[in-house]
Structures are given as C-alpha cells and as structure tokens.
C-alpha cells in the first residue's frame, strides 16, 4: 500500500502523538507499505519552526533526516504537473485515518 503522510500525520507519527489512530500508526509502521511525505509538508514545517508555531526537539534538518531516513519514508518532490492535478481536486484539505 502507498501511504502519503500529510504534515500533521508525519508530525503525529514522529512524536508518538495519540492524535494518530492506532490503525494509522500500524499502517505507517508496516514495512510492507511504501511511505511518502511531500517536500511541501517539510517546507511547511520549516516555516512554522522559523515563525515559532512549531517546536521541535532537534535542529530541523537533523530531525527530518533522522525521521525520514530512519523510517524509510521517501520525500516526494513537487513537479509542475502536480499543480494542475491539485487544482482539479475537490476542496477537501485532509482525510484522516480512523481506526
């Protein structure tokens, strides 16, 4: 299964937050699944760290590398073609996995 972790899900996963359902956590931890995070989510996190809206326990780059690499999560780049696809999506911001 392919899993695209949005910003919140990625943060909940790496912090061990109870906001992430046990079912969602199990899916992300299952090494049979391919896990992805968008570079746009990492960029969003970096902006929030820089303006004081997100506290992280490590220097940001180290935190990302540790959790992305350590959890075998692939970083997806944003390509120009993705922008047209994004515009065509319904105005749903996030679908949350509930277990």
N, C-alpha and C positions, 0 to 999 in steps of 0.2 A: 504494500500500500504506500502511496506517496502522501506525505504529510507536509503541508506548508504552514509553518508556525507564524502567526502574526506577532506583532510586538508584545502584546500582553501575554500571550501564551508562552512565548520564549522567556519573558521575564518571570512569569509564574513557575515555569519549569525549572529554570536555573536557581531560583530562590527557594524552591520547595514549598511554594505557597499552596494553601488549601483552596485558593480560588480555582485551581486546576483540578477538575474531577479526577478521581482515581482511574476511571476508564481512559480519559485523555492521557494521563501520565503513563499508563501501561502501554498505550499505543506508541507514544514517543520513545519510551524505553525499549520497546521491542526492536531488536537489531535487524529483524527481517524487514522492517519498514524503512523506506527512504525518507529522511528528514531534511527539510529545507527551511531557510529563513531568507527573506529578501534583504538585499543591501539597503533598500529603502527603510526597512524596520531598524536596521543598525544605525542608519543615519538619523532616524527619528530619536532613537535612544541617545545618540551623541549630542543632539541638540538639547534634549531635556536635561542631560547631565550638565551641559555648559550653562544653562539658564537656571540651574538649581531646582528643577522639578523632578529630578530623579537622582537618588543617592545610590552609589554602587560601592562595594567594599574593596575594590581593586582599581588601579588605573584602568580606564575604559578599554583601551586596546588589549591589555592583558586579560581582562575579564572576558571580552568577546573571544579572543583566541582560545583561552582555556575552555570555555563552554562550547564553542562551535566545534573546535577540533576534538576536544575531549569527548564530545557526544556524537561525533561523526555526523554533524549537521553541515550540509552543503549550503554555501551562500549563493543565492541566485542574483544575477545582475539584472538591471532594468535595461531592456532594449527598446529602441524607438517603436517597434511593432507592438510592444506591450501597452503603449499609451492608447492606441486605438481600441485594443481589447478592453482596457479599463473603462474607457468612455462608454462602451457598449453594455457594461454590466448594470444590473438593476441597482438602485441606491440602497444596498444593504452594506453596512460597514463591517460586520463581523458575524460569523456563525460560530457559536460556542458549543463545544462538545460537552454533553452532559452524560453522566454515567448512571 
